[in-house]
Structure formats: C-alpha cells, structure tokens
Amino acid sequence: MSGSLTVVGLGPGDPSLLTESARRALDAAEDLIGYIPYVARVPERPGLVRHASDNRVEVDRARHALELAASGRRVAVVSGGDPGVFAMAAAVFEALEQGEPAWRDLAITVEPGITAMLAAAARLGAPLGGDFCALSLSDNLKPWDVITARLEAVLRADLVVALYNPISRARPWQLGAALGVAAEIRAADTPVVFARAVTRPDEALRVMTLAEARDAPADMATLVIIGASATRLIPRAEGLPFVYTPRSVAAR
C-alpha cells in the first residue's frame, strides 16, 4: 500500500518539546486526526486536512485513520504527551488487529513524545528517580475494582505512583477514592504532587502531604504523583521544594 500512518506524540504542550522526528511526521502528513484540543495544537497549512473529533471515540478515530492510509493518504494521528501512554497508539493497534487484514501491510510508525509525568517530574526535581509506575484512574475501559486492586498492589510495593486521568465531570469521585486508598497504606506526610498543564501558559504546580491532598482541586489536565516512603523534599528559600526519590533502596 502506498499510504502510511504515523502516531505522533505532541508532548506536554510547549512546542519546543516536540521531537524533531515528530515534527517531520507532521510536516509530511496529508491528513491530521485526533482529539479536538490536540489537533488544534498543530498549525494549519496548505494541503493538510484536519479531522478533529470528540473524546471517547478513540477506536473509531483509529479506524478512520487506517481507512485513509489504506486509500493512499499520508496520515498523522496525534496524541498529547506520548501516544503509547494511555493514548492513541494502543487504539490504532486495537483497530488494526480487529480490522481489515490488508491494513496490516500499511507502513505504521509511532513517534514518541514527552509524557505528562516526565514533564512534571522535570519541573520539580526527580520524584520518579526510583522505581515508579503509571496508573490511569479512568474506569471507562476497566472496572473500578481492577483499578483499586492495582493501586493497592503498587502502593504496598512502595512504588511512586503517577496517576493519569484523575478526575472529570463524568468521574468526580475517583481521585478522592484513590487518595483514600493511599492514605490507608502510606504515611500521612507522604509527598504528593499535583501538576496541571505542565509547560503550558496555565501551568500550576503544588506539593503537599497525602493528608492534605484528599480535598485538593484537580481536573483532567492534572497529573498526580504519590511519593514512595523514601521520597524527599528539599526546601528552598523561594518557590516549591525540590522533590526527589533516591535511586537506592535499603534491604528489608
């Protein structure tokens, strides 16, 4: 097939954090497909057809991209952050596995991007300096009891936890519930980071204790990082403290 499909990570927001290979993929695309806010982040230009759609239609969006690529078009599917982290890369391969056998002969590539958790960690120091995991609190695609079981497991394993998709209008209680689970397992003074819209003009960073975090405001643009028992704060005369997790772990 003459068409191609590239899944592109746009990074956390600042255009300077878009990789050069991702930029080249966008420049080569004839069709741009993605969630409305992400498509809006790509400048318009002659010859580029934009296909923006609402949230929760990821697989439909992926099928559309594969159909266009199969017709001979050069297609870019865009995601914020990294497309392989709770984003469009998995949706594309889900649609590929379930779709037309001929689609498997398409040239399909993934261009990585800087994730929200990496951008947030870099702003604050090195909270992900030790072992960590990422967990989505969205129960749109998996049951809440699965999320709870996984969260309990990683908290008991003393991993730093980066929580994606913490809260939305349709899911207003999940973050509070997750922090309640954490409070049963982690110490009350465990550092917790709320990082909203990192690298964008409305960026907001907060560092607090787990005891303080339960009622802290958040939205879908917020990433929450729950520290491990070893995560430390280094106070500064001005601004937020540095947050870091040592690389070493004491023997039990």
C-alpha positions in Angstrom: 0.0 0.0 0.0 1.2 3.5 -0.8 -0.3 5.2 2.2 1.2 5.5 5.7 0.0 6.1 9.2 2.2 7.8 11.9 1.0 8.1 15.5 2.6 11.3 16.8 3.3 12.3 20.4 2.9 16.1 20.7 4.5 16.3 24.2 3.1 18.1 27.2 2.2 21.4 25.4 5.3 23.6 24.8 6.0 23.4 21.1 9.8 23.4 21.8 9.3 19.9 23.5 8.1 18.3 20.2 10.7 16.0 18.9 12.3 16.7 15.5 11.1 13.4 14.1 7.6 14.1 15.3 7.7 17.5 13.6 8.9 15.9 10.4 6.0 13.4 10.5 3.5 16.3 11.0 5.1 18.2 8.1 4.7 15.1 5.8 1.1 14.4 6.7 -1.8 15.0 4.3 -4.4 14.1 7.0 -4.3 15.0 10.7 -6.6 13.0 13.0 -7.1 13.4 16.7 -9.0 14.8 19.7 -10.1 18.4 19.2 -7.6 20.1 21.6 -4.6 18.1 20.2 -5.5 18.8 16.6 -5.7 22.5 17.5 -2.1 22.4 18.7 -0.8 21.6 15.1 -0.6 24.8 12.9 -2.7 24.8 9.8 -1.0 24.7 6.4 -2.0 24.2 2.8 -2.5 20.6 1.9 -3.3 19.4 5.4 -6.8 18.1 6.0 -7.8 18.2 9.7 -10.2 15.6 11.2 -10.9 16.6 14.8 -13.2 14.6 16.9 -14.5 14.5 20.5 -13.3 12.3 23.3 -14.2 8.6 23.9 -14.1 7.7 20.1 -10.5 6.6 20.0 -11.1 3.3 18.1 -13.4 5.0 15.6 -10.8 7.6 15.1 -8.2 4.9 14.6 -10.3 3.1 12.0 -10.8 6.3 10.1 -7.0 6.9 10.1 -6.4 3.3 8.8 -9.0 3.7 6.1 -7.4 7.0 4.9 -4.0 5.4 4.9 -5.3 2.4 3.0 -6.6 4.7 0.4 -3.1 6.1 -0.2 -3.0 9.1 2.2 -0.2 10.0 4.5 -1.9 10.2 7.9 -0.8 11.5 11.2 -2.8 10.6 14.4 -1.9 13.0 17.2 -1.9 12.5 21.0 -0.8 14.7 23.8 2.3 13.5 25.7 3.4 10.1 24.5 0.9 8.3 22.2 1.8 5.0 23.8 0.8 6.1 27.3 -3.0 5.7 27.8 -3.4 7.3 24.3 -3.9 6.7 20.6 -1.1 4.2 19.7 -2.9 1.4 21.5 -6.2 2.4 19.9 -4.6 2.2 16.4 -3.2 -1.2 17.0 -6.6 -2.4 18.5 -8.3 -1.2 15.4 -5.6 -2.8 13.2 -6.0 -6.2 15.0 -9.8 -6.1 14.6 -9.9 -4.5 11.1 -9.2 -5.3 7.5 -6.4 -7.9 7.0 -5.0 -5.6 4.3 -4.4 -2.8 6.8 -1.5 -4.9 8.3 0.6 -4.2 5.2 0.4 -0.4 5.8 3.5 1.5 6.9 2.6 2.3 10.5 5.1 4.0 12.9 4.9 5.7 16.3 6.8 8.8 17.1 7.2 9.1 20.9 6.7 12.3 22.9 7.5 13.6 26.4 4.8 12.3 28.8 3.0 14.4 31.4 4.7 12.5 34.2 8.2 13.2 32.8 7.5 16.8 32.2 6.0 17.2 35.7 8.9 15.3 37.3 11.5 17.5 35.5 9.8 20.7 36.8 10.1 19.5 40.4 13.4 17.6 40.5 13.3 13.8 40.4 10.2 12.3 42.0 10.5 9.4 39.6 14.1 8.8 40.4 13.4 5.4 41.9 11.0 2.7 40.9 7.7 4.0 39.8 4.5 3.1 37.8 1.8 4.9 35.9 -1.9 4.2 36.5 -5.0 5.6 34.9 -7.9 6.3 37.2 -10.4 6.3 34.3 -12.9 3.5 34.7 -14.3 3.9 31.2 -12.4 0.9 29.9 -11.7 -1.1 33.0 -13.7 -1.8 36.2 -13.0 0.3 39.3 -12.2 -2.8 41.4 -9.4 -3.6 38.9 -8.0 -0.1 39.4 -8.3 -0.3 43.1 -6.5 -3.7 43.2 -3.7 -2.4 41.1 -3.4 0.7 43.1 -3.2 -1.2 46.4 -0.6 -3.5 44.9 1.8 -0.8 43.8 1.3 1.2 47.0 2.2 -1.8 49.1 5.2 -2.4 46.8 6.3 1.1 47.8 6.5 2.4 44.2 6.0 6.1 43.3 2.7 6.3 41.5 1.8 8.7 38.7 -2.0 9.0 38.4 -3.3 9.9 34.9 -6.9 10.8 34.1 -7.6 11.6 37.8 -11.0 13.3 37.6 -13.6 14.7 35.2 -17.1 15.9 35.2 -18.3 12.4 34.5 -15.9 10.9 37.1 -15.9 13.3 40.0 -15.1 10.9 42.9 -12.4 8.6 41.7 -9.4 10.7 42.7 -10.7 11.2 46.2 -11.3 7.4 46.5 -7.8 6.6 45.2 -6.2 9.0 47.7 -8.3 7.4 50.4 -6.8 4.0 49.4 -3.3 5.6 49.5 -4.0 7.1 53.0 -4.7 3.6 54.3 -1.3 2.3 53.1 1.1 5.3 53.0 2.1 7.7 55.8 0.2 10.9 56.2 3.3 13.0 55.4 4.0 11.3 52.1 4.7 13.9 49.4 2.0 14.3 46.8 2.4 16.4 43.6 -0.4 18.0 41.7 0.9 19.1 38.3 -1.6 20.8 36.0 -1.0 21.8 32.3 2.8 21.5 32.7 4.7 23.6 30.1 1.5 25.4 29.1 0.6 29.1 29.9 -1.8 27.9 32.7 0.7 25.6 34.4 0.1 25.1 38.1 2.2 23.0 40.4 1.5 22.1 44.1 3.4 20.0 46.5 1.6 18.8 49.6 1.3 15.9 52.0 -1.0 12.9 51.5 -3.1 14.2 54.4 -3.7 17.5 52.7 -4.2 16.0 49.2 -7.6 14.4 49.7 -9.6 17.6 49.0 -7.2 19.3 46.6 -8.8 20.5 43.4 -7.8 18.7 40.1 -9.1 18.2 36.6 -8.3 16.1 33.5 -5.3 18.4 32.8 -3.8 17.4 36.2 -1.3 14.7 36.8 -1.0 13.4 40.4 2.2 11.8 41.7 2.1 10.0 45.1 5.6 9.6 46.5 7.1 6.4 48.0 8.3 6.1 51.6 11.7 7.3 50.5 10.6 10.3 48.5 12.0 13.5 50.0 11.6 17.3 49.9 14.5 19.8 49.7 13.1 23.2 50.9 14.2 26.3 49.0 14.2 29.9 50.0 11.7 30.7 47.2 9.3 28.6 45.3 8.3 25.0 45.7 10.7 22.5 47.2 12.6 20.1 45.1 11.0 16.6 45.2 13.1 13.5 44.6 13.1 9.8 45.2 16.5 8.2 45.8 17.8 5.6 43.5 18.9 3.3 46.3 16.5 1.1 48.4 17.5 -0.2 51.8 17.4 -4.0 52.3 14.3 -5.2 54.2 
